[in-house]
Amino acid sequence: MGKTIHILYTGQVPDRELLASMPAAMEMDCIPFIRTAPNEDPETLARLEELVVSNATVVLTSQKAVEWMATHVTVHPNWKIACMEGATFKKLQELGWESLVNYTAGNGLSLAKEIATDPEVKEVFFLGSKLRLGNLPNTLRETGVTVHELVAYNTLPVQQELNKSYDGIVFLSPSAADSFFEQYETDNTTVFFAIGNTTANAVKKYTGNKVVVAENVLQETLFQTIYNYYQSIWL
């Protein structure tokens, strides 16, 4: 298979099973370039308390948002939940809340379209980051759905020291791309991998290098995308 491929993963540490499944010729360093801080603003928490006792449609697009909600919600609400597939849905399963999930999708735009097909949904409550992507709320508003936003957590850049160069660099969000490129430059041989077109477009602001896109938020899809790319080179 030739030389070892060195990959930098700039998000949260992937599942152990996925890391263990990587070919011996691929080595991955997991070094996060962003971190999250839960929002403890009293006004936001008061709004969440009101939301808990309502028959609301709640949108959750990240595991971090679910963790923040679970910290402050101690009862089983009477909600309809829309969430991302993968880690977000798995976290809701761990809480025993999967029966509340009415809508799922692999990316924000698809999830918004799924919600919008339900004529009974006139408003939603979107729990996410202060730096949330605009696809989902903007699409819902365009279809006439009122979107109320609660900031569950803040996303902050992390300064990191890299001691080697990488053949491939993986981004899970635009904020991770911003943090990385504010600190480092790469040569024209580096290949970038991104979850979804929004993250890919953020990477393209900084480089003209090749950007390979995983079409949904599932870690399995991302790893398969990386593997398929390098397998095509090896073969």
N, C-alpha and C positions, 0 to 999 in steps of 0.2 A: 504493500500500500504506500510505499514511499515514506516521506518524513512525517514526524508527529505534527498534528495540527493543534495549535494552541489557541484556545477560545476564552474570551473574557465575558462573563455573565454579570451584568451590571445591576441586576435586580435581587429580589429575595432569593435565598437558597432554594433550589428546586427540590422536588421529592427525591429521597435517597434512591428509590428504585430507578428513577430516570438516570441519575448520575451513574449508577451501577451498570446500566444497560449500554452505556457509551462504548464504542469500540476502543481497543487498547491504543489505537493510533490517534485518538482524540483526547486531549487533556483540557479540562475546564477549570478556571479559577473563578470563584464566586466572590466578587468584591462590589458591594452596593455603593452606588453613587447618590442615592437619596435615602432619607429616613422619614418616618412619619411620627407625628406627635398628636395624641388625642386632644380633641377640643373640649375643654372643661369650662367654657364660657357659660355663666349662669343663665343667660337669656336663651341660649340654644338648648340647654338641658331642660329649661321650663317648657319650651316648645315641644321637646320630645315627650315630656310627661303628658302633655295634652294630647299628643298624637297616639299614645299608647291606648287611651280609652276611646278612641274613635274608630269608625269603620273605614279605614284609609287604604289606598293603594300606595305601597311603599316600594321605592326602587333602590336596589343595592347592587353596585357594580364592582365591589372589591371586598376581599376578605377583611381588610382593615375596617371598613365601614360596619361589617357584621360584628366584628369584635368590639367595636366602640358601642354599638347598639346593645349588645348582650351585657356589657358592663353596667348599663343604666336601666335596662328593661328587665324587670323581675317577674312579670306575669306573661301569660300566653295571650298575645293581642289578637283581635279579630280583624286581621289585615289580609289583603291580597298582596303578595310580594312578587315583584319582578326582579330577576337577578341574572347575573352572568353564569354561564356554565363553568364547570371546573371548580377552582378553589373556593369561589364565593358560594356556590351551591353546596359544596361539601361541608363548609362551615355551618351553613343552615341545617344541614342534616345532623351534624354533631349536636346541635342545640335541640333537635327534635322538632324543628320547624318546617320540615319539607312539605308538610300538608298545606302550608300557607302559600307555597310557591305556585303561582298561576301562569307565569310567563318566564321563559328562559330563552337565551340566545347566546351566540358565540362572540358577538361584538355589540357595541352601543347602538349603532344605527339599526341593526336587525332587531334588537330588543325594543327600541322605540317603535318600530313598525308593528311589532307583535302586540304591544300595549295598545297602539292606536286602532287596531282592528276590533277592539272591544268597545262597542258603542256606549256601554255603561260607565266607562272610565272618563270622567270629566276633569279630574284633577289628580295629580300624584305628588308624593313627597319624596324628593330625591336626596338620599343621604350619601355624601361623598366627600372628596377632598376639596379644599379651597381652590386647588388648581385642576379641578375636574375638566375632562374633555367636553367640548360643546356639542358633539354630534347628537347625543341622546336628548338633552333638554331642548335644544334648538329644534330638532325634528318634531318632538311632541308639541311644542308651542305652535309650530307651523300647521299642525293638524287640528288645532283648536283646544288642545289639552292644557290646562293651567298647571304650571310646575312650581311647587314650593321647594326651596332648597335649604337643607340643614347641613352645615359644615361639620362633618364627623371628625375630621382630622386635617392637620396641615402637613404638606409635603415640603421637606427642607433638603437643600443640597448637602452632600457630604464630601469633604476634601479627602482624597485618597492618593497614596504614593504607589506608583507602578514601577516595578523593577525589571520589566521585560516587555518586549513587543508581542503583539498578538496577530494571528492570521485572521481571526474572526472576532467580532464584538457584538454582543446581544443586548438589545434594549427592549424593555417592557413598557416604557412610557416616554412621552415627550420630555417630562421633567428630568428623567435620568439622562436622556440625550443632551439636554441643556447643561446639566451639571458636568457631564464628561467632557464635552467639547469646550467648555469654559476653562478646563484645566489642561487638556491634552490635544495634541495634533497627531495625526496618523499619516503613514505614507500611502501612496496610491495603490498598494497591493492589498490593503486591508478590506475585508468583506464585512458588511454590517447586516445583522439580522434584526428584524423588528416585528413585534406583534401588532398587526393591523396597519392600515394605510395612514392613520393619523400619526402614529409613532414614526412610521417610515418617512413621512413628509417632514417631520421635525429633524430627522437625521439628515435629510437631503438639503436642509438649510445650511449645513455646515460642510458638506462634502459632495464631490461628484463621483465618489466611489460606488461600487455595486452595492445595492441594498436589496436583500432578499426578504420577502414578507410572508409571515405566517398569518393565515387568514382568520384565525379566531384566538381566543384567550387561553385555550387549553395548553398546559405545559407539554402534554403529549404531542400535540400538533407542532408546537415550536421545535421540540427536539427532533421530530421526524423531518421537519423542514431543513434543519441544520444537517442532519445525517444525509438526507437525499442530495443536498447540494454537494457535499464533499464526496459522497459515493459516486456522483457523476464525474467528478474529477479523477478519482482513483481508478474508475473503470475506463 
